[in-house]
C-alpha cells in the first residue's frame, strides 16, 4: 500500500492518588515529562494549589542499555510512593499558603481588564496581584483573551531578578465564585510560555474571579481578574 505513514505517539506514564491528612485533602500526581525532558515529576495539590513538587532527572539512566518504559514506570512508582509516605509521616512539609484576600468587586464587564496595579475609573473591573515574589506570572493577551464565549489565555512565567523565562513552571487557571469548581493546569515550555483554552463557564449575577497562578521551585505568584456579567439593557 502506497502513501501509508506510521505516526508514533508517546503516551505519558503517570500515577494519581488522593491522600487525606486530617481535614486536608491532597492530590498527588506523578508524570513522566518526556519528550520535553527526561525526568519524573511529582506535584502535590491542595485545593487546586501546588503545595509541593519534586522533579528528578534520569538522563544518565536513559543512556544505559535496556532502558525502556518499564524502567521509567519503576522510577515513577518509587518516587510517587516515597512522596505519599513522606506526606503521611510528616517528613515532607507542605506549603498551604492562603490566597490573598479579595475585596468585593465593583460592576464591570466580563473579560475587560486593566494593567496590573491600576484601579479603573470607568468599568470598575479590578485586578489584584499577590505580594511580589521571586517570580511573576503574566497574561500577555489581556485585551483579546475572551472571544465569543471562549477563553484563550497566553501566559508567561518569568524570574524577577535577573529577568528570564522559567521553564516547567506549573500554571493553574481557576474561577472563584463560580457555581462549581473550574481548574485548568499546564506546564510552561522552554520559553516560560503556556497556553490554556476553554469555554468560559457561566457565572451567577455576582460574577466570579479569574485566578492565574504559577508555581515552581523559586516560588509562586498569582494575578486575579474580577469578572462581572454584562448587564442587558432593553434600550440598547
CORMO-V567077 format. One record per residue. N is the residue number from 1. RES is the residue in one small letter. SS is DSSP state (A for helix, B for strand, O for the rest). PHI is phi in degrees with one decimal (none if undefined). NEAR is the number of other ideal C-beta (glycine too) atoms within 10 Angstrom. Layout:
N:RES:SS:PHI:NEAR + N:RES:SS:PHI:NEAR
This chain:
1:x:O:none:3 + 2:x:O:-91.6:3 + 3:x:O:77.3:4 + 4:x:O:-83.7:5 + 5:x:O:-123.7:4 + 6:x:O:-96.2:4 + 7:x:O:-108.5:4 + 8:x:O:-94.0:4 + 9:x:O:-115.1:4 + 10:x:O:-85.6:9 + 11:x:O:-101.3:7 + 12:x:O:-60.0:12 + 13:x:O:-89.6:17 + 14:x:B:-174.3:15 + 15:x:B:-134.4:17 + 16:x:B:-134.1:10 + 17:x:B:-141.5:15 + 18:x:B:-106.0:9 + 19:x:B:-129.2:15 + 20:x:B:-102.9:8 + 21:x:B:-119.7:12 + 22:x:O:65.7:5 + 23:x:O:-90.7:5 + 24:x:B:-97.8:13 + 25:x:B:-107.9:12 + 26:x:B:-108.4:20 + 27:x:B:-112.1:15 + 28:x:B:-109.2:19 + 29:x:B:-126.4:16 + 30:x:B:-116.7:24 + 31:x:B:-141.4:18 + 32:x:B:-85.3:22 + 33:x:O:-92.4:16 + 34:x:O:-63.2:16 + 35:x:O:-87.4:8 + 36:x:O:-65.5:14 + 37:x:O:-154.6:17 + 38:x:O:-88.2:17 + 39:x:B:-157.9:18 + 40:x:B:-101.5:27 + 41:x:B:-128.7:22 + 42:x:B:-117.0:21 + 43:x:B:-123.1:20 + 44:x:B:-109.8:24 + 45:x:B:-110.6:21 + 46:x:B:-134.8:18 + 47:x:O:61.6:15 + 48:x:O:86.5:18 + 49:x:B:-103.3:21 + 50:x:B:-80.4:21 + 51:x:B:-114.0:21 + 52:x:B:-164.3:20 + 53:x:B:-150.1:18 + 54:x:B:-134.7:17 + 55:x:B:-122.8:15 + 56:x:B:-121.0:12 + 57:x:B:-79.4:13 + 58:x:O:-130.5:20 + 59:x:A:-56.8:9 + 60:x:A:-66.9:9 + 61:x:A:-61.3:12 + 62:x:A:-65.9:14 + 63:x:O:-90.5:9 + 64:x:O:-80.3:9 + 65:x:O:-61.4:4 + 66:x:O:84.4:6 + 67:x:O:-67.8:14 + 68:x:O:-152.3:8 + 69:x:A:-63.2:13 + 70:x:A:-63.6:9 + 71:x:A:-66.1:14 + 72:x:A:-63.6:20 + 73:x:A:-61.3:15 + 74:x:A:-65.9:11 + 75:x:A:-60.7:17 + 76:x:A:-62.4:23 + 77:x:A:-62.7:14 + 78:x:A:-65.2:13 + 79:x:A:-68.3:18 + 80:x:A:-60.4:21 + 81:x:A:-65.3:14 + 82:x:A:-61.1:14 + 83:x:A:-71.0:23 + 84:x:A:-59.8:19 + 85:x:A:-66.0:11 + 86:x:A:-65.0:16 + 87:x:A:-69.4:21 + 88:x:A:-63.6:11 + 89:x:A:-81.2:8 + 90:x:O:86.7:9 + 91:x:O:-65.3:10 + 92:x:O:-97.2:16 + 93:x:O:-86.5:10 + 94:x:O:-112.0:16 + 95:x:O:-95.8:13 + 96:x:O:-106.1:12 + 97:x:O:-58.5:11 + 98:x:O:-81.2:7 + 99:x:O:-70.3:17 + 100:x:O:-65.0:11 + 101:x:O:-63.5:6 + 102:x:O:-111.2:14 + 103:x:O:-67.7:8 + 104:x:O:-65.1:7 + 105:x:O:-73.6:20 + 106:x:O:-85.5:13 + 107:x:O:-73.1:13 + 108:x:O:-172.1:22 + 109:x:O:-105.9:15 + 110:x:O:-61.9:18 + 111:x:O:89.5:20 + 112:x:O:-89.5:19 + 113:x:O:-130.9:23 + 114:x:O:-131.2:17 + 115:x:O:-58.4:8 + 116:x:O:-55.4:15 + 117:x:O:88.5:8 + 118:x:O:-110.6:9 + 119:x:B:-109.3:10 + 120:x:O:-68.7:15 + 121:x:O:-109.3:7 + 122:x:O:-118.6:8 + 123:x:O:-91.3:14 + 124:x:O:81.4:15 + 125:x:O:-67.8:22 + 126:x:B:-120.8:22 + 127:x:B:-113.1:19 + 128:x:B:-114.5:19 + 129:x:B:-127.3:14 + 130:x:O:-65.2:17 + 131:x:O:-54.7:6 + 132:x:O:-55.2:10 + 133:x:O:-131.8:15 + 134:x:O:-73.8:14 + 135:x:B:-126.6:20 + 136:x:B:-141.3:21 + 137:x:B:-109.5:26 + 138:x:B:-128.0:17 + 139:x:B:-97.7:19 + 140:x:O:-90.0:12 + 141:x:O:-126.5:13 + 142:x:O:-65.1:19 + 143:x:O:-91.2:9 + 144:x:O:-135.9:10 + 145:x:O:-72.0:21 + 146:x:B:-115.0:21 + 147:x:B:-138.9:10 + 148:x:O:51.8:6 + 149:x:O:80.9:11 + 150:x:B:-116.9:11 + 151:x:B:-101.5:18 + 152:x:B:-136.8:13 + 153:x:B:-99.1:21 + 154:x:B:-103.9:16 + 155:x:B:-121.9:23 + 156:x:B:-127.2:19 + 157:x:B:-120.4:28 + 158:x:B:-135.6:20 + 159:x:B:-75.1:18 + 160:x:O:-85.0:14 + 161:x:O:-148.7:6 + 162:x:O:-77.0:6 + 163:x:O:-67.0:8 + 164:x:B:-163.7:10 + 165:x:B:-72.6:15 + 166:x:O:-115.9:22 + 167:x:O:-86.0:16 + 168:x:O:63.0:19 + 169:x:O:-76.9:30 + 170:x:B:-84.6:21 + 171:x:B:-111.7:25 + 172:x:B:-125.3:21 + 173:x:B:-119.9:21 + 174:x:B:-143.8:21 + 175:x:B:-123.5:22 + 176:x:B:-98.7:15 + 177:x:O:96.3:16 + 178:x:O:-78.2:17 + 179:x:O:-57.1:11 + 180:x:O:-142.8:6 + 181:x:O:-64.9:11 + 182:x:O:-129.6:17 + 183:x:B:-135.0:14 + 184:x:B:-122.6:16 + 185:x:B:-133.8:17 + 186:x:B:-158.2:15 + 187:x:B:-124.7:18 + 188:x:O:-71.8:23 + 189:x:O:-86.4:14 + 190:x:O:-64.9:11 + 191:x:O:-99.5:12 + 192:x:O:73.8:23 + 193:x:B:-109.5:17 + 194:x:B:-149.1:22 + 195:x:B:-130.9:14 + 196:x:B:-130.8:17 + 197:x:B:-125.9:11 + 198:x:B:-167.7:12 + 199:x:B:-69.0:10 + 200:x:O:-69.3:19 + 201:x:O:-64.4:14 + 202:x:O:-84.9:10 + 203:x:O:-114.1:17 + 204:x:O:-78.0:10 + 205:x:O:-63.3:7 + 206:x:O:-85.7:10 + 207:x:O:76.8:19 + 208:x:B:-159.9:24 + 209:x:B:-114.3:19 + 210:x:B:-84.3:27 + 211:x:B:-117.4:22 + 212:x:B:-115.8:22 + 213:x:B:-117.8:23 + 214:x:B:-133.4:28 + 215:x:B:-138.0:24 + 216:x:B:-158.6:23 + 217:x:O:-62.8:12 + 218:x:O:-78.3:15 + 219:x:B:146.2:17 + 220:x:B:-145.2:22 + 221:x:B:-153.9:24 + 222:x:B:-153.1:20 + 223:x:B:-129.8:21 + 224:x:B:-130.1:21 + 225:x:B:-119.1:26 + 226:x:B:-85.0:25 + 227:x:B:-113.2:25 + 228:x:O:-126.1:22 + 229:x:O:-65.0:16 + 230:x:O:-69.7:12 + 231:x:O:-82.2:9 + 232:x:O:-98.3:6 + 233:x:O:-112.6:6 + 234:x:O:-64.7:4 + 235:x:O:-82.8:3 + 236:x:O:-76.5:5
